[in-house]
Amino acid sequence: MLFEGIKETQNTRIEKDKETENEIEMLYSFGVVLFEHTILESDNKTISISYFEPEKIYDIIIEDKKQGKLIEYINTNQLNDTFKQYFSLIKNEETSDENNDILKCTSHSIEYSL
């Protein structure tokens, strides 16, 4: 869309689930993915993993839900095996952490530009 000589780029968000996995792979292959984000929650904590595709960097935030405090912040260009497992979950999937707490993926979205 052109407005006063400026081209607008529309960013779109898609939730990752079984039906959209192939579409998301295609978006990555076209190089249009900007950002991927997943949120996992247990009774005690929230884990947020964000991937910024243009810089190939991950931000991981682990928060104590009961006290509302930051437990850990990690900025990395590669996930360890545990965080890879967490980041691969789709909405409503569950896994357990090192303390056997159940973590549920409450959101996994991808933002891309057309």
N, C-alpha and C positions, 0 to 999 in steps of 0.2 A: 504494500500500500504506500503510495506516495502522498506526502503532505508537505507543502511548501518546499519541495525539492529534497526532502529528507526521506530516505527509505526506512521504514519501520520493520524491524525483525520481530517476529512473534515467537516467544518462548512458550513451549508447551510442556505440561507435566503429565506423566503417565505412572500409574501404580503398577508395580511389578507383581505379577501373579502367573499362574500356570498358562493362562491364555495369552499373555503378552510377552512371554520370555523370548520367542522367536522374533517378534517385532523389535524388542530391545536389542537383541544381537545385531539385527539389521541396522538399527540406528547407530550403534557403535561402529559398524563396518563403514558407514557413510561419513563418520567423523562429525556427527551433529550433536552428540551428547555433551552437555555442559557440566552436569552435576548429578550425582547419585547419592541418595541418603536413606539410611535405614535406622529405625528406632526399635530397641528391644527393651522390654520392661519385666521386672519381677516384683515381688512384694517389697523388696528392699532397695532396688536400684534401677536406674535408667541408663542404657548405653546408647549413645548416638554415634553413628559412623557415617561420615560424609566423605565423598570422593569428588575432587575437583578435577575433571578430565583434562582440561587444557594444560594444567601444571603437573598432572599425574601424582597428586598428593592426597593423603587421607588425614582427616581430623577425627580423633576419637575422644569423646567426652563420656566419662563415667560419673554419675551423680548418685548420691545417697538420697533416696526419695523421702525417707522419714525425717531426716535432718535438713534437707534442702541444701546440701553442701556438695561441692565438687570433690570427688575422690581422686580423679586422675584426668589429666589432659595429655594426649599424645598426638604429635604431628609427625607423620612418617610417609615414606614413598613406597613402603611395602608392608602388608599385613602379615602378622604371624599366623600360625595354623588356627588358633582359637578365634581370632578376629575374622579370618577368612570364612570360617564356618558361620559365624554370626552374620557376616555381610552377605552370605549366600541365601539366607532365609527370605522367604516371601511372606507377605501379610498373613497373620494367624498361625504360622508355623512356630513350633516350640523346640527348644533345646535346653540343656542344663549347663550351668557353669561349674567352676571348680569346687564350689560349695554344695553342689547338687540342688541349687535353687533353679526353679523353672523360669526360663526367659522366653517371653512371647514376643514375636515380631508384630508390632502394632502398625508399622508403616514401612514400606520400601518403595520409594519413588525415584523417578528419573526425570530430569528436566533437560529438554533438548531444544535446539533452534532450527527453524526451517528457513 
